[in-house]
Each structure stands twice: as structure tokens, then as C-alpha cells.
Amino acid sequence: MSRPGLFVSFEGIDGSGKSTQARRLAAALIDAGRKVVLTREPGGSPGAEEIRALLLEGATDRWSPETELLLFTAARRDHVERVIDPALAAGEVVICDRFVDSTRIYQGLGRADLRVLVDRLHALMIGREPDLTVLIDIAPDLGLGRALARSGGEARFESFGEDLQTRMRAGFLALAEEFAPRFAVIDGGRDIETVAADVARTVDAALP
């Protein structure tokens, strides 16, 4: 019999190191014999990746907050249908770099007060929360410095500045309290190996 699947999301402000930790966790679980799908949002499926390009490139005011929310929800719906649900049904571990909690923060708090609408759309069109959410917590100035040092065109949210990063961090920590049963907050300001060890222990405890 196949083992039950596990849906793990990674969250945190830009530059927190969550993407690095998601990749390290996936590699460790594969080495341990687990079947793993490592994915990301926005994106993760061909259609969602096309929407990602629309969302993360171009001017920061390219879309209204409401339009942006609809695009994120459309991308997530395709991602869940085509990637996440099939993998979980097959008993695999799904590791997702960002999921709905990022939308709750960036669209629900960061750009406009759309949190109620975010939750309504999520309940209507997605209807799934991660089994475990790993929040990599880091000081806003450190995270912003890391984010701005990255190359590439996907810099829309990093360009919003440290004030937004500070609000985002507070928002993520508030979500960790609101959804405490599925959240694990890990200090991302330490060296990569130490953070990875904490992540591994946390996820090992949740694995079926």
C-alpha cells in the first residue's frame, strides 16, 4: 500500500531563505526514499507558470489588487488540479514554495485590505490548506538585502521596500498564531545547515 501523502508549504518574507530550505528538504526526503514533488507558487503547472510571468514581471502597479488576486487564484486552481492533488492522491510528499498564506499576506494585507475576499475565493475555488506550513522567519532588513541581491526580472514585490517587509513579517507571524496547529516557525537568521536541521526535524514529526 502506498503511504499517505503530506502537503508541506514554505512561507516567509522575500529573502528569508525559504526556497533554499524547500529544495534542501526535498533532496533529503528523496535520499530517504520518499517520493517528492517540489513545486512553487505562483506557478507549478504550465498554465500557472504563464500566469506567474504576468504577475511577477513589469511595473508594480500593473494590476489592481483585485485583479492580482483573481490571477493568483486562477494560477493556484490550475496548480492544485494538475499537480498537487494528483501527487497527494499517489501518496507523495508535496513541498510548495508559497501557497495561500502568501496571498493572505501580499494581497490580503500588503496591497489592499482584501483578506476577507482572499479567504472567500480560497474556500470557493481551492478548498485545501497545507498539512504543515514552515514559516522561515527573518529580520526584514536582512531579508530585503538578500532579495535585492538576487538577479532576474521577478522583483515586483521586493521593490516595495523595507516598510512592507516589516508589515509582511508581522502578518506571517499573526497567521502562525491564527493557524497554529499547522504552522511551525523557524528562525531563518542562522546558518543554512542549522535551519535545515530544524526544518527536517519538524517535517519528520509530521510525516505519515
Residue pairs with C-beta under 8 A, 6 or more apart in sequence:
2 90
2 91
3 91
3 208
4 91
4 208
5 87
5 88
5 89
5 90
5 91
5 92
5 93
5 94
5 208
6 88
6 93
6 94
6 131
6 132
6 203
6 206
6 207
6 208
7 84
7 88
7 94
7 96
7 128
7 130
7 131
7 132
8 25
8 93
8 94
8 95
8 96
8 130
8 131
8 132
8 133
8 134
8 203
8 206
9 95
9 96
9 97
9 98
9 99
9 101
9 130
9 132
9 133
9 134
10 18
10 19
10 21
10 22
10 95
10 96
10 97
10 98
10 133
10 134
10 136
11 18
11 98
11 99
11 101
11 102
11 133
11 134
11 135
11 136
11 172
11 175
12 18
12 135
12 136
12 137
12 138
12 143
12 172
12 188
13 138
13 140
13 143
13 144
13 165
13 168
13 169
13 172
14 143
14 144
14 146
14 147
14 157
14 158
14 165
15 138
15 142
15 143
15 144
15 145
15 146
15 147
15 148
15 150
15 158
16 136
16 137
16 138
16 143
16 146
16 188
17 136
17 138
17 146
17 188
17 192
17 195
18 97
18 98
18 134
18 136
18 188
19 40
19 97
20 192
21 134
21 136
21 188
21 192
21 195
21 196
21 199
22 38
22 95
22 96
22 97
23 38
24 192
24 196
24 199
25 95
25 196
25 199
25 200
25 203
26 36
26 38
26 95
28 196
28 200
29 36
29 93
29 95
29 203
30 36
34 92
34 93
34 207
35 90
35 91
35 92
35 93
36 92
36 93
36 94
36 95
37 83
37 84
37 87
37 92
37 93
37 94
37 95
38 95
38 97
39 79
39 83
39 84
39 94
39 95
39 96
39 97
40 96
40 97
40 98
41 48
41 72
41 75
41 76
41 79
41 96
41 97
41 98
41 99
41 102
42 48
42 51
42 52
42 55
42 56
42 71
42 72
42 75
42 76
42 79
42 98
43 49
43 51
43 52
43 75
43 79
44 79
44 83
44 84
44 96
45 78
45 79
45 81
45 82
45 83
46 82
47 75
47 78
47 82
48 75
48 76
48 78
48 79
51 71
51 72
51 74
51 75
51 78
52 75
54 71
55 63
55 68
55 71
55 72
55 75
55 156
56 153
56 154
56 156
56 157
57 153
57 154
57 156
58 156
59 156
60 156
60 159
60 160
62 156
63 71
65 107
65 111
65 112
65 114
66 112
66 114
66 117
68 107
68 111
69 103
69 107
69 114
69 117
69 118
69 121
70 121
72 103
72 107
73 103
73 121
73 122
73 125
73 126
76 99
76 100
76 103
76 125
76 126
77 125
77 126
80 126
80 128
83 94
84 94
84 96
84 128
85 128
87 94
88 94
93 207
96 130
99 130
99 133
100 118
100 122
100 126
100 129
101 133
101 172
101 175
101 179
103 118
103 122
104 115
104 118
104 119
104 171
104 175
105 168
105 171
105 172
105 175
106 157
106 168
107 114
107 118
108 114
108 115
108 117
108 118
108 119
109 115
109 167
109 168
109 171
110 157
110 160
110 164
110 167
110 168
110 171
129 179
129 182
130 182
131 182
131 206
132 182
132 184
132 202
132 203
132 206
133 176
133 179
133 182
133 183
133 184
134 184
134 186
134 199
134 202
134 203
135 172
135 173
135 175
135 176
135 183
135 184
135 185
135 186
136 186
136 188
136 195
137 169
137 172
137 173
137 185
137 186
137 187
137 188
137 189
138 169
138 187
138 188
138 189
139 169
139 189
140 162
140 165
140 166
140 168
140 169
141 162
141 165
142 189
143 165
143 169
144 158
144 161
144 162
144 165
147 155
147 158
148 155
148 158
150 158
157 164
173 185
175 183
176 183
176 185
184 202
186 195
186 198
186 199
186 202
187 195
187 198
188 195
